[in-house]
Amino acid sequence: MLYYKAWLESRVRFLAAGAVLSLYCLTFIQRARIDFPPVLEPMLPYTAHVWRGIYHGLVAIVFVVMAGLLGLGGLERERESGSCAFTLALPVNRLQLLWPRVVVAMFEMATLTVIPLIVVPWASASIGREYPVIHAIRFAVLFAITGTVWVSASVLVSIAVSGAYASLAASLLTPAICAAVFSGTALNAHPLLSPFNVMNGSRLPFLNRVTALADGPLPWAALLSCVVVSAVLLGLASALAYRRDF
Amino acid sequence: MLWYKAWRESRSRFFLAAGAVTVYCLTVLVRARSGFPLPQNPRVPYSAFIWSEFYAPFRAVAFSFIALVLGLGGLQRERGSGTAPFTLALPVGRGQLVATRVFVGLAELIGVLLIPIVVVPGLSPVLAHQTYPASQSVQYAALFLSWGIVWFAGGLLWSVLFRGDFTAATAAVLTPFAYMAVYGASRGDQRFPVANPFAMMSGGLDRSVGGRMLLTEPLPWDVMLVLAVVAAALLAGVWRITARQSF
């Protein structure tokens, strides 16, 4: 029942994000019928065009932002709307309330990564182009694993920051601040440390510079570190949720 | 008192946004002290470096989020949290509540925009040992504000239409992306290049911007006027919907 509750609370966000992602992927690929190859780069491979528009373009931003939004909610929000007493009256502890929300948010985030995986190869075929499914799968795996960081960060924010809009603002600013830190400090010299590079291979050796396909072995160490960071953030969120006394 | 109420409801968002923008501005300028000229491309002028850090399209996306989030709030939200009856018991009309919310939100939006206007030209000589013309900061801020008020009005409209906090927030955050999807699908970049928000905010309508990324042509006042009218229409819609709501 707690999973169903978490789903009901987040399904509008998930469905809206899914709709916009699908719409954008579909329209981008359909436009390739007209604007591909670009006039200034007639030799650009189709796969590189897709990478620029989908995996390194607006879809990546929508995905990061929505992964953050999916992690929001929970008891702090219910406290504001006055319904937390009903939830706390359930015969479960706070951690049992938190973890179904985390699992549902992670599942929704992972499902969002499936949208380009389905739409890009299918829509490409419909315009007479080919995008290899195996590479779409590899990018989906990268998006899903790095996405755990943004979901976990927003779960932590939703517990630490009271006020729905304040937690929303903090959740949106988290990836923006991360991006600024990774691009504006000495960390810029280590592209493997940035989840933004790991999610689409930007500046990393596994991405083919010409075709923009994920040809090389995936950066498993970086992906593992994303999982560890995510686990640490969720651990902090659990500790914080456990200590709340309202 | 309504002003104070609107300020109290939105100040945490404003402080978060203003704090992040301030820290970002200072970080970029401090980095420019040792990192400019760029080692990989030493011929890039300081004005182009500033453009890429503050006014490039991705920065316009970030500012659009700030405008949308500052626009959220209003009676529907209070209805969700159960405080709407107290607000509605005040001896003021719903229009006054909306108008106050709009003015405070726009003031906060302008406040966020003022930060780079003050910090970049003011602290560039001190922190980065470079100069950047204040007039350019003002002009880029005007371009950002022209679409910013549209996003702000859009955020307010969503929060008037939807009762759930996160439903309105999701609709608001996804608005620019849905707009870009529709814009792309209708081949807007070829048919209506002036309607590309992020290109316009980044000075893309100035055809002689050049490699220095300095605006040399007059601001596109006609486009900005159209955007002001769009924002006014959205805000009028907000006022009308709020006035007609029956709770």
Chai-1 contact restraints between the chains, C-beta under 6 A:
chainA,res_idxA,chainB,res_idxB,connection_type,confidence,min_distance_angstrom,max_distance_angstrom,comment,restraint_id
A,V12,B,T167,contact,1.0,0.0,6.0,A-B,restraint_1
A,R13,B,F166,contact,1.0,0.0,6.0,A-B,restraint_2
A,R13,B,T170,contact,1.0,0.0,6.0,A-B,restraint_3
A,A16,B,T170,contact,1.0,0.0,6.0,A-B,restraint_4
A,A16,B,L174,contact,1.0,0.0,6.0,A-B,restraint_5
A,V20,B,L174,contact,1.0,0.0,6.0,A-B,restraint_6
A,V20,B,F177,contact,1.0,0.0,6.0,A-B,restraint_7
A,V20,B,A178,contact,1.0,0.0,6.0,A-B,restraint_8
A,L23,B,A181,contact,1.0,0.0,6.0,A-B,restraint_9
A,Y24,B,A181,contact,1.0,0.0,6.0,A-B,restraint_10
A,T27,B,A181,contact,1.0,0.0,6.0,A-B,restraint_11
A,T27,B,G184,contact,1.0,0.0,6.0,A-B,restraint_12
A,T27,B,A185,contact,1.0,0.0,6.0,A-B,restraint_13
A,R31,B,G184,contact,1.0,0.0,6.0,A-B,restraint_14
A,L58,B,F177,contact,1.0,0.0,6.0,A-B,restraint_15
A,V62,B,F177,contact,1.0,0.0,6.0,A-B,restraint_16
A,V65,B,V173,contact,1.0,0.0,6.0,A-B,restraint_17
A,L69,B,T170,contact,1.0,0.0,6.0,A-B,restraint_18
A,E80,B,S81,contact,1.0,0.0,6.0,A-B,restraint_19
A,S81,B,G80,contact,1.0,0.0,6.0,A-B,restraint_20
A,S81,B,S81,contact,1.0,0.0,6.0,A-B,restraint_21
A,G82,B,G82,contact,1.0,0.0,6.0,A-B,restraint_22
A,G163,B,S12,contact,1.0,0.0,6.0,A-B,restraint_23
A,A164,B,D165,contact,1.0,0.0,6.0,A-B,restraint_24
A,Y165,B,R13,contact,1.0,0.0,6.0,A-B,restraint_25
A,Y165,B,L72,contact,1.0,0.0,6.0,A-B,restraint_26
A,A166,B,S12,contact,1.0,0.0,6.0,A-B,restraint_27
A,L168,B,A169,contact,1.0,0.0,6.0,A-B,restraint_28
A,A169,B,R13,contact,1.0,0.0,6.0,A-B,restraint_29
A,A169,B,L16,contact,1.0,0.0,6.0,A-B,restraint_30
A,A169,B,V69,contact,1.0,0.0,6.0,A-B,restraint_31
A,A170,B,L16,contact,1.0,0.0,6.0,A-B,restraint_32
A,L172,B,F65,contact,1.0,0.0,6.0,A-B,restraint_33
A,L173,B,A20,contact,1.0,0.0,6.0,A-B,restraint_34
A,A176,B,A62,contact,1.0,0.0,6.0,A-B,restraint_35
A,A180,B,Y24,contact,1.0,0.0,6.0,A-B,restraint_36
A,G184,B,T27,contact,1.0,0.0,6.0,A-B,restraint_37
A,G184,B,R31,contact,1.0,0.0,6.0,A-B,restraint_38
